[in-house]
Amino acid sequence: MEEVPLVNFHFNVEWSGTRIGFTEITGLEMEYEVLEYRHGASPVYSTQKVPGLTKFSNIVLKRGVYKDDNDAFKWFNNFRQSKERRNITISLLNEDHEPTVVWRVQDAWPVAIKYSELHATKTEIFIERMELAHEGVVVINGNSDK
């Protein structure tokens, strides 16, 4: 049977034990800092590159706003006093609604919340955009840690 690449439109997000529906997630990125080094007695006239610390991008979650759902704003608004960080699980799902790739985001906290423009001549879904800083991501693909 031929392997078929995964599709990216079927996913879910959980935080604090609650499943939250989002329309878009960006920022699942990580990279190493590149450090350049050369000691003074080196006979080579160039630097050596070595890996430094791991850097993680902020994650951006977007969703439509519902009348009685204010959890994201409450978390953002109360964060300065509560310092509540949340572990977040983002799961890419297959056609049977089972996780195929899972991102476990550690100790996330809100750094920004934005709402779409209010415009009297447009009919669009009202979108909430939340940006999260975090302490790292673990990616699980299938049954193995990567």
Summary of the structure (lengths in Angstrom):
residues: 146
radius of gyration: 20.1
end to end distance: 24.5
largest distance: 69.0
contacts: 318
relative contact order: 0.22
helix: 8%
strand: 50%
